[in-house]
Each structure stands twice: as C-alpha cells, then as structure tokens.
Amino acid sequence: MSTKSEKTEGLINWHRLDTGEVLEKLQSSATGLSSQEARQRLERFGPNQLIEKSRKSLWMMFLDQFKDFMILVLIAAAIVAGIIGEPADSIAIAIIVLLNAVLGFVQEYRAEKAMAALKKLAAPFATVIRNGRSESIPAEQLVPGDLVVLQAGNVVPADIRLTEVAQIRIEEAALTGESVPVEKDSMALEEANLSIGDRTNMAYKGTLVTYGRGRGLVTGTGMDTELGRIAALLQEQGEGRTPLQKRLTSFGQKLAYAVLAICAIVFVAGLLRGEPPLLMLLTAISLAVAAIPEALPAVITISLALGAKKLIKQRALIRKLPAVETLGSVSFICSDKTGTLTLNRMTVEKVYADGRMQRPAELPLKKQTESTQGSPAFGSPLDLLLTSLALCNDVRLNASGDVIGDPTETALFDLARGKGLHRESLDEKHPRLNEIPFDSDRKLMTTFHPWDDGRIVSFTKGAVEEMLERSDKVLSSQGLEEIDRSKVLKIAEQIAGEGLRTLGFSMRIWETLPHPRTAEQAESGMILLGLVGMMDPPRPEAASSVAMCQSAGIQPVMITGDHPLTAEVIARRVGIIRGEKDAVMTGRELAQLPLAEFESAVERIRVYARVAPEQKLKIVKALQDKGHFVAMTGDGVNDAPALKRADIGVAMSITGTDVSKEASHMILLDDNFATIVKAVQEGRRIFDNIRKFIKYTMTSNSGEIFTIFLAPFLGLPIPLLPIHILWINLVTDGVPGLALAAEPAEKDIMQRPPRHPKESIFAKGLGAHIIWGGLLMGAVPIMTQAFYIDRSQAHWQTMVFTVLCLSQMGHVLAIRSERESFFKQGMLSNKPLLGAVLLTFALQMATIYVPFLNPIFKTEPLPAKELIITILLSTVVFLAVELEKVIKRSKTKKFRED
C-alpha cells in the first residue's frame, strides 16, 4: 500500500483512477477493511484529526507585548519621572503601557484560536463498512482504505474517492468558493491537474452532503487531507507587523536617540555657563520626559477604538485594532466573488420564450385571479414556462415562509412567485402525482401533474442539449411549431456566453398517467417551452464601491473558485476588468506559470478563477513581494492561510466559517464589498489624525527643546523651570492631543493614492513642519524673554511660560487640516478639541491668577495689558501655519491649471 507521503493528491491523482485501481492502490475491498487491518493502519497513519503546533504559554504571550522599542522608551520615561518626583507621570505612563500590553495579549490569544475553529469542522462520527457490515465509528478512527457511506446532512469525514453515487450533491463552498452544491459521480477523470472544484468524483473532509447518497474509499486522513494541507499553511503564516507598528517603531527609535543627544547637550552647555549642576540635571531630565510623547500610544489606541466603534455601525467588526489603520495603506484588495461582490443568491437574469429574450423585470405580472384552465397546449407559452418553474421544483417553504432548497431551484421558484404564480395555490390545483428525479447521466428532472381539463401534464427541466434531443415541437403564441434546434442552441450559447447557467424547460400532455413511468418514455416527444439563464448577480452597490477604490488608487482583484467565464462576466459588470490589458487567470494556468513570470504579470491580473488554497496564498505573497499592501477577503476554510498572511484579512460574517473569522483582522457583518470601502476611508482618517497628533506633539516638544536649548546661546538664562516643562507637557499633550482623534475626514481623503509601504511617518512635509514650527514656537518665547528680561524673573518667566503653552493651543487648532483653513472648517466642527483648548487655557490662567499656585509654579499675576500681549504673541504660530496652508493651496491650484 502507498505510504502516507505518497497518498497526497499531488502525487496520486485519485480522480484519474477507476474503482478497481483505487481498491488496488489502497489494498481495500468492496466489503471494506477488516477490524484488525483498520487497527494496524490507525497505528501506522495516526488518528484522522488535525495536528496543532505547540503554542506559546499565556505568560510568554503577555511578556512579548513589552518587546516593542517604543514601549521600552516609555518604561524608561516612567522611571525617570519617578526619580524627579513626578509620580503622577510615572503612574500615567505605566497605565498606558499596561493597557497596550493587555490589548496586544487579547488580540494574539484570539488569533491562536484559528486552529481550534478549523478542528471543529471535523465530523464527529462516520458510517463505514468493516468486516462487510455497516457500523458507526468516531471519525478520528478512519484510516486510508476505509469504505465510507455518505448521506444527505453528513459532514464528509475524510478525503474520499467516490465509488458509488445516487444523485449525491456536496456543498464545497468552504474549500472552493462555489455557491452551488456540486453534482458528484464515480467515473474516472482524464485530466491530471484539475482544481478541487472540478474533481467531481472526490469528496473532501469538512464539506457537506446536501442531497442524495453515496459511498467511497478514504484516500487521505488528518493532515493528509485538503483540509489538513490548509491547516498546515495556516500554521506557517506568522502575524505581520502593520504599517503603523513599523512606522512607530522607527519613529520611537529616532526620537529616543535625538532626545538623549539634545538633553546631553543642554546639560553640558548649562554646566559650561556656570548653571547649578542639580538644576541642569533636573532640566535635562524634565526635557527628556517632556520630549517623549507618552500620550502617543494612548492616542493611537483611542483613535483606533473610536474608529472600530464607528465601523460597527457601518457593519464592520474589527478584531485587531491596528487593522483599521492598515486598511488605509492597502493598494490591492483581493476579494472573493460569491457573497462579497455578488448577492450570494442565484437569480434568473434572462428568460427566452415565445421567440423573445426578456429580463425578469420585463415579464408581465400574472394576477392570482387569472385561470390556467384549458389545454396547456393552447395556453400562453410564458405562463406555462413560469408554471413549470414553480411545479417542476423541489424547494419547500418552512413555517416562517422562507424558501428551503437548492440555490438553482430557489431562483426559479422566486421568479415564478414574483410573477404571481404561488406554489401553494398551484399545488392545490396541480398536485404532483409522480416524478422522475434528476440524474447526472440524463441531466433532466420530470414531474407529473393533473390539469384542469382532466388530462395529465409532465414538466421537464434540465440541460438544454438533452432537452433539444427529446423535444419535437416548440410552443409559441401561434401554437405548436416545428423546433429549430440550431436556432435554440445558438440562443442557449448566447445566454451561456454571458456567464449565465442555462436550463431548458419542456412539457408533454398525457391522457392518463403513463405507466410504467420510465425516463425514456416520459422524456421524449416533448414540447419546448423556453430557456432560463441565471447567475449570482453583483450587489447593486458593488460597481460604485469598486470605482471608489480605483479612484483612491486601490486595485480590486477577484479570486474565486467559480468558472472563469462567470468570474469574468461579474468582474466586467462591477468594473474590476475595464480594458483588454486586464487579465483573467485560472488556477491551472497559475500552477504552470514560472514564479518569475507570474510576479512580472501579477499587477495586471484582475481575476483568478478555479484557484487552490495555496495559490491564494501565492497571489498574496507575490503582490507583497512587489511592494504592495494587500487586503484579502474570504469566507471559506480555503481562505484562512491567505487571510492570515495578508496585511489585513477580511472575513465574512454571514457565510464565513469560524476558521476564516479567527484568522482575520476584520469581519464584514453584511458580507458586503462596499463596507470595505467605508473601512478604507475610516482607516485613512485615523492615520491622518495620528499624523496630526505627531505633528502637534512633536512640534510642541521641539518648541520646548529649542526654547531651552537656544536661550543660553543668545546669552539668556534658562527660560523655563523643570516644573514649567512638565506642566506644559501634562496639559498640552494629553486632552488636546486625544481630541484630535475625533477630527472628521478631509474632503479629498478618497482621491489620494495609498501611502507607499516604505513611506516615513515624517513624509510629505511633516518633518520639515516639526523643525520650522518648533523653531518658531521656541523663538517667540525667547523674544518675549529678551524683551522683558529687565523685569523680575518670576514676571518674565510667567510670560514665557504662558506664550509657550498657548502657542501650542494655537498650533493644534491650525493643524486640523493639511490644506483647508481653520476658518473654513469652522470652530465647532470638532467640539472635543475646542473644549480641550478652552480647558487648557483655563488651567494655564489658574497657574497665573490662583494665589496658592503661584509659589508652586514660580509665577506671578500679569497685568491685563501684558496678558493681552502674551495672548497675541501666542497667535504667531497659528497665523504662520495658516499662511503655510495658503501657500499649499495656491501650489495645488497652479499645478491643476498647468
């Protein structure tokens, strides 16, 4: 018998072997294995279960959250704050660090549950033939060579080569993405490299039998199944760092080095000027604490949390907070088709009857009072076609009135009901007397019904080619006519060419119920009523959402297990394919394409059809290797490895498996592609606001540094005391900075291209703004100090202290937008920020005019005139930033005119 490594689908194409060859390869028999042989094979191959790699302990998982460089810097800042006697700062920083660690731990713990969800797909019991008898055993005891019996409702317990089938259909959406259950057979297939969806004689572990029955031989168990291969791929994928995490790590490292260097210079320069060593040490340490934006992690966490809360209302659930920002960076969205871009509901799109092609909306509505009396041969062709849709149909209505049944039959039923032909009343008038069930060889189904004239009518539906062979006439409004088979076949090909699944419908009139009712007898000499074309149509909002993505520089790509033609039709209708250069590639073509050629073509391929799980992963990796940030949507088990590997994995809530949800970063509660676009916009808004906070806090911190650093070089004493630096840091970095998280999105946010993956957080002028803004913010207090140096130290220090503090408030109001004027935005468009600015102003006034605070902050009350001068000087930075925005707007206008 084959060894375990030899049993994989890649080495033995089980679907190419006939039943005898399969029995020989597996050393089994038509009566199954003996109990003794089964025990020996169980010891040899191991239990039929998914093997999970060892996990990190919860304790190590928690400690890993403290490895980030920025977190280490914050811990050092907390220690320093404690040393200089600022326990409040130490406690605040410690709480922030701990909060981030807990959030990171929870996210990682939830991610580890993906394998547990995958294992739930295993069937708990299986029916096997052993020792020639049928018995039920735990599914984990199945071994290669076991003969398994499958019935409707069973979860397939292992990979199985079917040897006997009786109209068995298996839903493989979790593995292939196919929205329709697959009709299976037992015949050997010729082609070697067939995708899973095309192996019609195989049943795979974790899929569901929806109809019929069958039996087959186990070809793979445990990790040696298609589900096991996916589990292995899933465990190999590590969690990548988000763009935000990468940028902040780089930012934190650069910031820490710069702060340490500047503090050392300030300390040495002060000593050379003859300042007291203790004062300079405290000043340098205070400056270090002030320069490190310890509120940054809190701002990011709150920004992401608020964004996540907002997205829940828009039908998107964020599992990992950084995913909100990551969406703002993606340049490719690899989207599943079924249920995401489409409605996940088969719908009739074309109806051909009486020589006319019509859409369902163009068909007349039949009133319930209209009668179907008379010979059906002389009735309306369209009415009879719609009647056949309703009667030659196995769907049923449950107690709630919901339609239960095969998606194809549901689509036919819905059309008939939508045109006024209700099943309940039809069943009363024309109950089903008998039927000839669908058969994969005949590709037809026939039902028999009594008619009002006392005769019997049989309605038949099925493959158009089979229908044409068995029909002699076609019904038109003029009566019966000779059938033009070539014309009808051409019309069927036209419908199929639009990516629609095509079915034909015929009828036959009987004086009495035929007996015996053989298919050969009943399905001959029929009258063709018409053709129906159906598909899973695009969501109404899909096209506009795709267009918005493209305007934002994001390229949607469809990856599906469906037929290439169907996929291409949907892609063209929603706008994913727009030109001749946009390519469609099948899984088979992808497998045969060398990696170098694939990577050179990957950016122009818009549709992938009939792809295998590892190929989805290959596509994501290839795009990432080309420098793109990739969002991957999916709902099946086969999507899980790619979801985990992608920069952001987006799972479906309605149709999604637990595996795909646990492997994802975000879940679409409505399974709608349009929701991703809303999330992209929210992600961009959040990153904009984080950049605004960095611009605000780093300009403020550099302003404080320049104030302390430059004054001695101009022959002035140290302008601020350590208490002043820490106070400004406390009241300006906290509440106003956090209020920036509520800033609305800018108007052009979805007309910009995605951020380049390697773009620095200081790109697009942010670094330059921090430098010139900080220099100006430091220069104004120094000029104030120089002008009022002849006053008492407490007096001029109060003015310097206040100018620096209020300058930061003016700055935060001005940077709310990169280009739009503060006055155009409106003062009330961000009420939390306005409230934070007013609160900071009130607290600063308290340090000046509340008597018991004067000795603590070494301040004294200012006369009204000097207070007004101080406030006016504080507006210099605000006006300078507004002028910067005027220049940016004029450059943009000139560029557009050119």
Secondary structure, DSSP 8 states (H G I E B T S, - for coil): ---TGGGSTTTS-GGGS-HHHHHHHHT--TT-B-HHHHHHHHHHH--SS--------HHHHHHGGG-SHHHHHHHHHHHHHHHTT-HHHHHHHHHHHHHHHHHHHHHHHHHTTHHHHHHTTS-SEEEEEETTEEEEEEGGG--TT-EEEEETT-B--SEEEEEEEEEEEEE-HHHH--SS-EE--------SS--GGG-TTEE-TT-EEEEEEEEEEEEE-GGGSHHHHHHHHHHH------HHHHHHHHHHHHHHHHHHHHHHHHHHHHHHTT--HHHHHHHHHHHHHHHS-TTHHHHHHHHHHHHHHHHHHTTEEESSTHHHHHHTT-SEEEE-STTTTB-SS-EEEEEEETTEEE-GGGS----TT----S-GGGS-HHHHHHHHHHHS---EE-TTS-EES-HHHHHHHHHHHHTT--HHHHHHHS---EEEEEETTTTEEEEEEE-TTS-EEEEEEE-HHHHHHHEEEEEETTEEEE--HHHHHHHHHHHHHTT-EEEEEEEEEESS--SS--HHHHTSSEEEEEEEEEE--B-TTHHHHHHHHHHTT-EEEEEESS-HHHHHHHHHHHTS--STTSEEEEHHHHHHS-HHHHHHHGGGEEEEES--HHHHHHHHHHHHHTT--EEEEE-SGGGHHHHHHSSEEEEESSS--HHHHHH-SEEETT--HHHHHHHHHHHHHHHHHHHHHHHHHHHHHHHHHHHHHHTGGGT----S-HHHHHHHHHHHHTHHHHHGGG----TTTTSS----TT--TTTTTHHHHHHHHHHHHHHHHHHHHHHTTTS-HHHHHHHHHHHHHHHHHHHHHHTTSSSS-HHHH-TTTTHHHHHHHHHHHHHHHHHHH-GGGHHHHT-----HHHHHHHHHHHTHHHHHHHHHHHHHHHHHHHHHH-
